[in-house]
């Protein structure tokens, strides 16, 4: 929304808090809910339990389908699940065993994991959480180096794709705000790099993260090899396949 220049109803840029407020607001589902919070004189505002809420179901015309709203609530509830310290560290240990290193982006990219922010909040810092699972980032720079290589590779690949299209007689214009190339004034394309991840059983997996906010007409997905040092193959994915912002690709020899 921000990339497209679309502001909120208050004329402001979108933030995580704004999006979350909309996703959890039952008004869009057609229900009117009051008394979620209370504020007594000279006391702090408190959140009331659901048993104290005052509800009027079906008070408005819904602009979001019930199933879609309930699906969003299920996703939010799953992400807000409170893990014990032991569960958090157990999952972090398994992640470390799978990748050989961990970092904030690696944690946030993994399925079934609390966010890196949740680890930092619970244990005081990410570094403290790393220490508790036996990982010392000061002495192990593999993650940092791998991320640096992939970022460099991504930039180089975008330039190479544009160069090859130009050599073939095509015209490419890059949006200065989004960096999204428009080809022959006909369609837009996004270039994404899929890191190769090895499972505990030795299998290889790739996850493609679509730029759904930019809605490109096609996505050029580059799968990396087992060591994430070179491209394994290239997949062209049209927009109609982008039903979510994440797509898992099947195993292939790397």
C-alpha positions in Angstrom: 0.0 0.0 0.0 2.8 2.4 0.9 4.7 1.5 -2.3 1.5 2.4 -4.3 1.1 5.7 -2.5 -2.3 4.5 -0.9 -2.8 6.1 2.5 -5.0 5.2 5.4 -8.4 6.8 6.0 -6.5 9.3 8.2 -4.1 10.2 5.4 -1.2 8.4 6.9 1.2 5.7 5.8 0.4 2.1 6.7 2.2 0.5 9.7 2.1 -2.9 11.2 -0.1 -1.6 14.0 -2.6 -0.2 11.5 -2.8 -3.4 9.5 -3.2 -5.5 12.7 -6.0 -3.2 13.9 -7.9 -3.8 10.7 -7.3 -7.6 10.7 -8.7 -7.8 14.3 -11.6 -5.4 13.9 -14.9 -7.3 13.8 -16.6 -4.2 12.3 -15.4 -5.4 8.9 -17.0 -8.8 9.7 -20.3 -7.0 10.5 -20.2 -7.2 14.3 -20.2 -4.3 16.7 -18.1 -5.0 19.8 -17.8 -2.6 22.8 -16.3 -2.5 26.2 -13.1 -4.2 25.2 -11.2 -1.9 27.5 -12.0 0.1 30.6 -10.5 3.3 32.1 -11.4 4.3 35.6 -10.5 7.7 37.1 -6.7 7.9 37.9 -6.1 4.3 36.9 -4.5 2.7 33.9 -6.5 1.5 31.0 -7.1 -2.3 31.3 -8.1 -4.9 28.7 -11.4 -6.6 29.5 -11.9 -10.3 28.9 -14.2 -11.5 26.2 -16.9 -12.3 28.8 -17.2 -8.6 29.5 -17.5 -7.5 25.9 -20.8 -6.1 24.7 -21.6 -7.6 21.3 -24.1 -6.9 18.6 -23.6 -9.5 15.9 -24.7 -8.5 12.4 -25.0 -4.9 13.2 -23.3 -3.8 9.9 -23.1 -5.1 6.4 -20.0 -7.2 6.3 -17.3 -6.2 3.8 -15.2 -9.2 4.6 -16.3 -12.8 4.1 -16.8 -14.7 7.4 -14.4 -17.5 6.4 -11.8 -15.0 5.3 -12.0 -13.1 8.6 -11.9 -16.3 10.7 -8.9 -17.5 8.8 -7.1 -14.3 9.6 -8.0 -14.7 13.3 -6.6 -18.2 13.3 -3.3 -17.1 11.8 -3.0 -14.3 14.3 -3.8 -16.6 17.2 -1.2 -19.1 16.0 1.4 -16.3 15.8 0.5 -15.0 19.3 0.7 -18.4 20.9 2.7 -18.1 24.1 5.6 -20.6 24.1 7.3 -21.6 27.3 11.0 -20.8 27.6 11.8 -24.5 27.1 9.7 -24.6 23.9 11.3 -21.5 22.5 14.8 -22.9 23.1 13.9 -26.3 21.8 12.6 -24.9 18.5 15.7 -22.6 18.3 18.0 -25.5 18.8 16.3 -27.5 16.0 16.6 -24.5 13.7 20.3 -24.2 14.5 20.8 -27.9 13.8 19.0 -27.6 10.4 20.9 -24.5 9.2 24.2 -24.7 11.2 23.7 -21.0 12.1 20.8 -18.7 13.0 20.0 -15.0 12.6 17.0 -12.8 12.9 15.9 -13.2 9.3 16.4 -17.0 9.5 14.2 -17.2 12.6 11.5 -15.0 11.0 11.6 -17.0 7.8 11.1 -20.4 9.5 7.6 -22.0 9.9 6.3 -22.7 13.4 8.8 -20.4 15.1 8.2 -17.4 17.4 9.5 -14.2 15.8 13.0 -13.0 16.5 11.5 -10.1 18.4 9.7 -12.5 20.7 13.1 -14.2 21.5 14.7 -10.9 22.1 11.9 -9.8 24.4 11.8 -13.1 26.4 15.5 -13.6 26.9 16.6 -10.0 26.9 18.3 -10.0 23.5 18.8 -12.3 20.6 22.4 -12.8 21.6 21.3 -14.2 24.9 19.0 -16.6 23.2 21.8 -17.7 20.9 24.1 -18.3 23.9 21.4 -20.5 25.6 21.4 -22.9 22.5 25.2 -22.9 22.1 25.5 -20.5 19.2 28.1 -17.8 19.2 27.6 -15.4 16.3 30.9 -13.6 17.0 32.8 -16.7 16.1 30.5 -18.0 13.4 29.9 -15.6 10.5 28.5 -18.1 8.1 24.9 -16.8 8.3 26.1 -13.2 7.9 28.3 -14.1 5.0 25.6 -16.2 3.3 23.1 -13.4 3.6 25.6 -10.9 2.2 26.3 -13.2 -0.8 22.6 -13.7 -1.5 21.9 -10.0 -1.4 24.8 -9.3 -3.8 23.6 -12.2 -6.0 20.1 -10.8 -6.1 21.3 -7.3 -7.2 23.6 -8.8 -9.9 20.8 -11.0 -11.2 18.4 -8.1 -11.6 21.0 -6.3 -13.6 21.7 -9.4 -15.7 18.1 -10.0 -16.5 17.6 -6.4 -17.6 20.8 -6.6 -19.7 19.7 -9.8 -21.4 16.2 -8.4 -22.2 17.8 -5.3 -23.7 20.1 -7.4 -25.9 17.1 -9.2 -27.2 15.5 -6.0 -28.3 13.2 -5.5 -25.3 12.7 -2.2 -23.4 12.9 -2.2 -19.6 12.0 0.6 -17.3 12.6 0.3 -13.5 10.2 2.0 -11.1 12.4 4.4 -9.0 10.2 3.8 -5.9 9.7 0.1 -6.0 12.6 -1.0 -8.3 10.1 -3.2 -10.2 11.0 -3.5 -13.9 8.3 -3.0 -16.5 9.1 -4.8 -19.7 8.0 -3.5 -23.1 5.4 -1.3 -21.3 3.3 -4.5 -21.2 4.0 -6.3 -17.9 6.0 -6.1 -14.7 8.4 -8.7 -13.4 9.9 -9.4 -10.0 13.2 -11.2 -9.4 13.4 -13.2 -6.1 16.1 -15.6 -4.8 15.1 -18.8 -3.0 17.7 -20.0 -0.5 18.3 -23.7 -0.5 17.5 -25.3 2.9 18.5 -28.8 3.9 16.1 -30.6 6.2 17.2 -32.8 9.1 16.6 -35.9 6.9 18.8 -34.5 4.1 16.1 -33.3 1.9 16.3 -30.0 0.0 13.6 -27.3 0.2 13.0 -23.9 -1.3 10.5 -21.2 -0.3 9.6 -18.5 -2.8 8.4 -15.2 -1.2 6.3 -13.3 -3.6 6.2 -9.5 -3.7 2.4 -9.6 -3.3 2.4 -6.0 -2.2 3.8 -4.9 -5.6 1.6 -7.5 -7.5 4.1 -8.1 -10.4 2.6 -9.9 -13.5 5.3 -12.5 -13.3 7.9 -13.6 -10.8 11.3 -14.9 -11.8 12.2 -17.3 -9.0 15.9 -18.3 -8.8 16.5 -21.5 -6.9 20.0 -21.7 -5.4 22.1 -24.8 -5.2 22.8 -26.7 -2.0 25.6 -24.4 -0.9 23.7 -21.2 -1.9 26.7 -20.2 -4.1 25.1 -20.3 -7.6 21.8 -20.5 -9.3 20.3 -24.0 -9.7 17.5 -23.1 -12.0 15.0 -20.3 -12.9 11.2 -20.6 -12.6 8.7 -18.2 -14.2 5.6 -17.9 -12.1 2.6 -15.9 -13.3 0.5 -13.8 -10.9 -2.4 -16.2 -10.7 -0.2 -18.6 -8.9 0.4 -16.1 -6.1 -2.4 -17.1 -3.9 -0.3 -16.4 -0.8 3.0 -14.6 -0.3 4.9 -17.9 0.2 5.3 -21.0 -2.1 7.2 -24.1 -1.4 8.9 -25.7 -4.4 9.6 -29.5 -4.7 12.9 -31.2 -4.2 15.4 -31.2 -7.0 19.0 -32.5 -7.2 21.4 -29.6 -6.4 
